[in-house]
């Protein structure tokens, strides 16, 4: 039986084509409070650099990787660079991870598995259990590639919504043809790996 998934995208003014927006200063939605992932773009975007690199493909960004890189290549025809900085609560216990996105690729994780009741232990999240549930979630999708669909959507931070009428936006649907590997931060210290199940 196919397993279909959803992928939340940060708003992109030029169709998630794997490039920096042609007018990044006009994209106020990607830095909105309902963007993806969380407030990462609002915290990490360097608007002056993006204006200089406006419209440039993700493979040609001179060392800068836009913080929307989890989703900016959803419909891109070429490879694009992606990166993720560890959260502040890692207290320097890991370093940035960089990777290359294949054409028409996004990064996702199963939200429900990360916050399910069964991962809560003594008031804390059991990160080993969370990781196990995540890998379990992707296994049938990996096994049955070609049969599963991915539905792309934007949360309320999009140009079709307003405060009185918040709306999700269905952006597109694709067939999943490949599931990539698990991505982890680099140079993870032992105590951070133990606490957050990474390494």
C-alpha positions in Angstrom: 0.0 0.0 0.0 1.5 3.4 -1.0 2.5 5.8 1.7 2.0 9.4 0.7 3.7 12.3 2.5 3.5 16.1 2.8 6.4 18.5 2.5 6.2 21.9 3.9 8.0 24.6 1.8 9.2 28.0 2.6 7.7 30.5 0.2 9.8 31.1 -2.9 8.9 33.8 -5.4 10.3 32.0 -8.4 8.8 28.6 -8.2 11.3 26.6 -6.0 13.7 26.3 -8.9 16.9 25.9 -6.9 17.9 29.5 -7.1 18.0 32.6 -4.9 14.8 34.6 -5.5 15.2 37.2 -8.3 14.0 39.9 -5.9 14.7 38.4 -2.4 13.8 41.7 -0.7 10.3 41.3 -1.9 9.9 37.8 -0.4 8.6 38.7 3.0 6.8 35.4 3.4 9.9 33.1 3.7 10.8 35.0 6.9 7.3 34.8 8.3 6.4 33.1 11.6 4.8 30.1 9.8 7.7 29.5 7.4 9.8 26.4 7.2 11.8 25.4 9.0 10.5 27.5 11.9 12.4 30.8 12.3 15.6 29.6 10.6 15.3 31.8 7.5 14.4 34.9 9.5 17.5 34.4 11.8 20.0 33.3 9.1 19.1 35.0 5.9 21.7 37.5 4.7 19.5 39.8 2.5 22.4 41.9 1.2 24.2 38.8 0.0 21.0 37.4 -1.5 20.4 40.7 -3.4 23.9 40.4 -4.8 23.2 36.8 -5.8 19.6 37.3 -6.9 18.4 34.8 -9.4 21.6 32.8 -9.3 21.3 29.0 -9.3 22.0 27.0 -6.1 25.1 25.4 -7.6 26.7 28.8 -8.2 26.4 30.7 -5.0 30.1 31.4 -4.1 30.0 29.7 -0.7 26.6 31.2 0.4 23.8 28.8 1.0 20.4 30.3 1.5 18.7 29.1 4.7 15.6 28.2 2.6 17.8 25.4 1.2 15.7 22.6 2.7 13.0 23.4 0.2 14.2 25.8 -2.5 15.0 23.1 -5.0 11.6 21.3 -4.9 11.1 21.7 -8.6 14.6 22.7 -9.6 16.1 21.1 -12.8 19.6 21.0 -11.4 21.6 20.2 -8.3 21.7 22.8 -5.6 23.7 23.4 -2.4 22.1 22.9 0.9 23.2 23.4 4.5 22.0 23.3 8.1 23.5 24.9 11.2 23.0 23.1 14.5 20.6 24.7 16.9 21.9 27.0 19.6 21.0 24.5 22.3 23.8 22.2 21.1 26.1 24.8 22.7 28.9 24.3 20.1 28.7 20.5 20.3 28.3 20.0 16.5 29.1 21.9 13.3 27.2 22.8 10.2 26.4 20.1 7.7 26.5 20.8 4.0 25.2 18.6 1.2 24.1 18.7 -2.5 20.4 18.4 -3.3 19.6 16.4 -6.3 17.2 18.0 -8.9 13.6 18.2 -7.7 14.5 17.4 -4.1 13.4 18.6 -0.6 14.3 17.7 2.9 11.6 16.4 5.2 11.1 14.7 8.5 7.9 13.1 10.0 6.6 15.7 12.5 4.2 13.2 14.1 7.0 10.7 14.9 9.1 13.4 16.4 6.4 14.5 18.9 4.3 11.3 19.4 3.3 10.3 22.9 5.5 7.2 22.7 8.7 9.3 22.5 8.0 11.1 25.8 9.9 9.7 28.7 9.8 11.3 32.2 8.8 14.6 30.8 11.6 14.5 28.1 11.7 13.5 24.5 13.5 10.2 24.0 15.6 11.1 21.0 16.7 7.5 20.3 13.1 6.5 20.0 12.4 9.6 17.8 15.2 8.6 15.5 14.0 5.0 15.3 10.5 6.1 14.5 11.8 8.4 11.8 13.8 5.7 10.1 10.8 3.3 10.4 8.5 5.9 8.8 10.7 6.3 5.7 11.3 2.5 5.2 8.1 1.7 3.2 8.6 4.9 1.1 12.2 3.9 0.4 11.1 0.3 -0.4 8.2 1.2 -2.7 9.7 4.2 -4.5 7.6 5.1 -7.5 4.3 4.3 -5.8 4.3 7.0 -3.3 3.3 10.7 -3.7 4.6 13.8 -2.0 2.3 16.8 -1.6 4.0 20.2 -1.4 2.4 22.9 0.7 3.1 26.3 2.3 1.9 27.1 5.8 0.3 30.4 6.6 3.3 32.5 5.6 2.3 32.8 2.0 0.8 35.6 -0.3 -2.6 34.0 -0.4 -3.3 34.3 3.3 -4.1 37.1 5.7 -4.7 37.4 9.5 -8.5 37.1 9.2 -8.3 34.1 6.9 -5.1 32.1 7.3 -4.7 29.6 4.5 -2.4 26.7 3.6 -1.5 26.6 0.0 -1.1 23.4 -2.0 1.8 24.0 -4.3 2.1 20.7 -6.2 2.3 17.0 -6.1 5.0 14.6 -7.3 5.8 11.0 -7.4 8.7 10.0 -5.0 11.4 8.2 -7.0 14.1 8.2 -4.4 14.6 8.6 -0.7 18.0 10.1 0.3 20.0 9.2 3.3 19.7 10.5 6.8 21.5 13.8 7.4 23.3 14.5 10.6 25.4 17.4 11.8 29.1 17.1 11.6 31.8 16.8 14.3 29.1 15.9 16.9 30.5 15.7 20.4 29.8 12.5 22.3 27.5 14.1 24.9 25.5 15.9 22.2 25.2 12.7 20.2 24.0 10.8 23.3 21.5 13.5 24.2 20.1 14.1 20.8 20.6 10.7 19.1 22.9 12.0 16.4 26.5 11.4 15.4 
